Amino acid sequence: MDVFSRTFLPAAAEAGLAVQTVSRHMPVFRRCVGSGDATILVTRCSRPDRPVTGDYLLLLTHRRLVVTQQTRLLHRLRLHLNTELRELSNVTWSPDPRLQSVEMAATAIDGIRERFLIRTSHPKQVWQLDALLNQAFRTRLRPSGARVVASIGDAPVVARPGMFAPSW
């Protein structure tokens, strides 16, 4: 069993997802996520700006964010979002323990702002979800600014005599 399967199945069970739901969405997730990528979170979510478009399932790994949609009428699966975390910008989330939900938003590489509402069954789970999102987006991602080591036109640094001599 690969890393993805070992981490996806317990995360899906912790989210309380039915086996039928997991098995229906698994082929789509398999095509998007590598076998060595560990799952951080699997959960149902909705889109606050489009509440009647269907059910969504959000998968967050250490490298990717994948969201699938199941239509309400024919129960067809469709890939809604598949992107690497480093390609997302302006990722925000706001936990609300009173409503037992977390609203997450991110701008995809194509410039479209995606918003998802994740509901929990207990207020403590809101803070657990907040910690998972913090781990995925704040501690794992490198700053988006490019680090310049040297430019092509820069003159090489030459050590002058006495440059590193103590000054006492």
Phi, psi and omega in degrees: 000131182279175184297318180300312181295320180295329182262333181291313185298314176295324179294321178293321178294320179295327178283350180078027179281141179290152180299323179296320179295314181298314182291331178289321183273341186303316179299323179292315179296321180301321179292334185265329188248138178288159183290340181265005182266127183273142180279133174262317187209138170228127182201157171283149177209171176225171178250115183296334179276345179220076188289343185253014185277347179135184180265143180240148175234124184255131177239125178240122176245184179291341183241335190226158169237121181234131178232126177250154179237137173245122182291150184286320187284306184257359179057035178275144178268143178214140177282120181267316183212134177215104184211153173283149182298325182290345178272353178273144176231161178050051179280122179226155172209149180227110178283140178227095182293334179294320178268358181054051181209162174229126174260125181243140179221146179205150176260123180283171183296335178276001177092359181276130178275119180257134178234135179226142177247120180251119179263144178241165180266351182213143180301330178294329179292336176298317182285329174294318178295320177299319179294320178296317179293323176298317179298318184286318190256337183257322185267339184264334184274140174278159177301145185285342180292140180286138177265123181263121178270314178200150176259158183296323184276357182289141175282144179293147179279124181246131180284125177270151178300136179083359183293323181253014180284145178296149185258022180274000000 
